[in-house]
Amino acid sequence: MDQSRLHIGCGPSVFPGWVNIDKSPSVLLARLPALRKLLFRLHLLTAEQARGFPKGVVFADVSKRIPAESASVDFIYCSHMIEHLSRWQALAFVSECHRVLRPGGWLRLATPDLGLMVRDYIDGTSPFTDDDSTASDAFCAEYGAYADAPGNQGRRMLRKLAGGDNHQWLYDGEGLESLLREGGFEILERRQFREGSLPELEQIEKRERGLFIEARRAPV
C-alpha cells in the first residue's frame, strides 16, 4: 500500500493503493462480526451498519492526529467528512494535513456547499425536494444536523454512535478557504467534480454535488 496517499473519512468506501482512515465505531465493529449480527437481530443496528467496514481501514481521530510522519504524504483526499467536525476540530484537522504533507503535496476537500444549498432553498430548486416536502424540509435534509431516527432510546443512541457524527459546520467557498489559510495553507484552488491535481479522481470521487477545494503545501 502506498503510504504517501491518504483517504481520510473513508467510511465503507475504500480505495486500493491508499491508506484508508476513519474514526467511526463501525471500523471497530468490522472486527467483531458476531457482535454485529447480534446487534442487528436486536434491531440495534441498521442493515448497513451491521455489514461493517471493509478490512484494513485504519481507526484514527484525525482532528487529534493523523497517523503519518511529518512531511511524508503526497496526496490527501477527504470527501464529505469535514462537515462532521466542529470548526475548531476542522482547524486542527487541516493543520494536521499541512503537517503530514510534503512540500508541494496536495489536500483535496469535498464537502456540502452552503452557498449552493441556500440558493437552492431560496429558488426552491434543491434535488432533495419532492412532492411531499417543502424547501425548508429539503434544506434540513441536506444540512443533516442533529438527525435522529424513530426508536427506543437505546436503539437511537447505538445507531447514532455506530453511524458517526452528524453535520456540525458547513462552509461556502470563502469560509473553507479561510479555514485552510488558518491551518497553514497558502496555495488554494477551487475545483469542479473530478477536476484537480490528485491522481485517480475519475475512480475515487463519487459525489458530484458539493464544494471542491484543493490546498497545496508550499514547495520549498
Secondary structure, 3 states (H helix, E strand, C coil): CCCCEEEECCCCCCCCCCEEEECCHHHHHCCCHHHHHHHHHCCCCCHHHHHCCCCCCEECCCCCCCCCCCCCEEEEEEECCHHHCCHHHHHHHHHHHHHHEEEEEEEEEEECEHHHHHHHHHHCCCCCCCCCCCHHHHHHHHHCCCCCCCCCHHHHHHHHHHHCCCCCCCECHHHHHHHHHHCCCCEEEEECCCCCCCCCHHHHCCCCCCEEEEEECCCC
